[in-house]
Amino acid sequence: QVQLVESGGGLVQPGGSLRLSCAASGMIFSLYTMNWYRQTPGNERELVATISRSGSTYYADSVKGRFTISRDNAKNTVYLQMNSLKPEDTAVYYCNARKSGVNYWGQGTQVTVSS
């Protein structure tokens, strides 16, 4: 049974930083492309960052230069380092694992950027 468990969300002031973690179990982690998505009420879930099996990365334009995605295959964990946070980054952040059209999702972690 595949499980993805996010942690690290919370309340932070504008300009601050947070690091999200997503611990995976029940899967061969190194074979999956890992993604971070986010969603605000009334909006579709949007892709924030991707890291491939080989370590190639992709970022949405809105977070490029501020967020960094990384993975530790030995720990079955993917991270999202978020710096210079803005109020518009406020959302529920979801971890996603994808391979051959199969998707697994975590339960989400709330990130709130507010003074």
C-alpha positions as CSV (number, residue, x, y, z in Angstrom):
1,Q,0.0,0.0,0.0
2,V,1.5,3.2,-1.2
3,Q,1.5,6.1,1.3
4,L,2.8,9.7,0.9
5,V,2.9,11.7,4.1
6,E,3.7,15.4,3.9
7,S,5.0,17.5,6.7
8,G,6.5,20.9,7.3
9,G,3.6,23.3,6.6
10,G,2.6,26.1,8.8
11,L,2.3,29.8,9.2
12,V,5.1,32.0,8.1
13,Q,5.6,35.7,7.5
14,P,6.1,37.2,4.0
15,G,9.8,36.8,3.1
16,G,10.2,33.7,5.3
17,S,11.1,30.2,4.5
18,L,9.6,26.7,5.0
19,R,10.8,23.2,4.0
20,L,8.2,20.7,3.1
21,S,8.9,17.0,3.3
22,C,7.1,14.0,1.8
23,A,7.9,10.6,3.0
24,A,7.0,7.7,0.8
25,S,6.4,4.1,1.7
26,G,5.0,1.0,-0.1
27,M,6.7,1.8,-3.4
28,I,10.1,1.7,-5.1
29,F,10.6,5.5,-4.6
30,S,13.6,5.8,-7.0
31,L,11.4,4.7,-9.9
32,Y,8.9,7.6,-9.5
33,T,8.8,11.1,-10.8
34,M,7.9,13.2,-7.7
35,N,5.9,16.4,-7.9
36,W,4.6,19.1,-5.6
37,Y,1.2,20.7,-6.3
38,R,-0.7,23.3,-4.5
39,Q,-4.4,24.2,-4.4
40,T,-6.4,27.2,-3.1
41,P,-10.2,27.1,-2.5
42,G,-12.1,27.3,-5.7
43,N,-9.1,26.7,-7.9
44,E,-7.6,23.7,-9.6
45,R,-4.6,22.0,-8.3
46,E,-1.5,23.5,-9.9
47,L,1.9,22.0,-10.5
48,V,4.6,23.7,-8.5
49,A,7.7,21.6,-9.0
50,T,8.9,18.3,-10.5
51,I,11.9,16.1,-10.0
52,S,12.5,13.2,-12.3
53,R,14.1,9.8,-11.5
54,S,17.4,11.2,-12.8
55,G,17.1,14.4,-10.8
56,S,16.0,16.8,-13.5
57,T,13.8,19.5,-12.2
58,Y,11.0,21.8,-13.4
59,Y,9.4,24.8,-11.7
60,A,6.4,26.8,-12.3
61,D,7.2,30.4,-13.3
62,S,5.6,31.7,-10.2
63,V,8.1,29.9,-7.9
64,K,11.2,29.8,-10.1
65,G,14.2,31.1,-8.2
66,R,12.5,30.9,-4.8
67,F,11.6,27.2,-4.5
68,T,13.9,24.2,-4.7
69,I,12.8,20.6,-5.1
70,S,15.1,17.8,-4.1
71,R,14.9,14.1,-3.4
72,D,16.8,11.6,-1.2
73,N,16.2,8.1,-2.6
74,A,17.9,6.5,0.4
75,K,15.3,8.1,2.7
76,N,12.4,7.7,0.3
77,T,11.7,11.4,0.7
78,V,11.2,14.4,-1.5
79,Y,11.6,18.0,-0.3
80,L,10.4,21.4,-1.3
81,Q,12.5,24.3,0.1
82,M,10.5,27.5,-0.1
83,N,12.2,30.8,0.3
84,S,11.1,34.4,-0.1
85,L,7.5,33.3,0.5
86,K,4.7,35.6,-0.6
87,P,1.1,35.7,0.5
88,E,0.1,34.3,-2.9
89,D,2.0,31.1,-2.0
90,T,-0.7,30.4,0.6
91,A,-2.3,27.0,-0.3
92,V,-2.5,23.4,0.6
93,Y,0.6,21.7,-0.8
94,Y,0.3,18.1,-2.1
95,C,3.0,15.6,-2.8
96,N,2.5,13.4,-5.9
97,A,4.2,10.3,-7.1
98,R,3.8,9.4,-10.8
99,K,5.0,6.4,-12.9
100,S,3.5,5.1,-16.1
101,G,0.3,7.1,-15.8
102,V,-0.3,5.9,-12.2
103,N,-0.6,8.7,-9.6
104,Y,-0.4,8.6,-5.8
105,W,-1.2,11.6,-3.6
106,G,-0.5,12.7,-0.1
107,Q,-3.1,14.2,2.2
108,G,-1.7,17.7,1.9
109,T,-0.2,20.2,4.2
110,Q,-1.3,23.8,4.7
111,V,1.1,26.7,4.1
112,T,-0.1,30.1,5.1
113,V,2.0,33.2,4.4
114,S,0.7,36.2,6.4
115,S,1.9,38.9,8.6
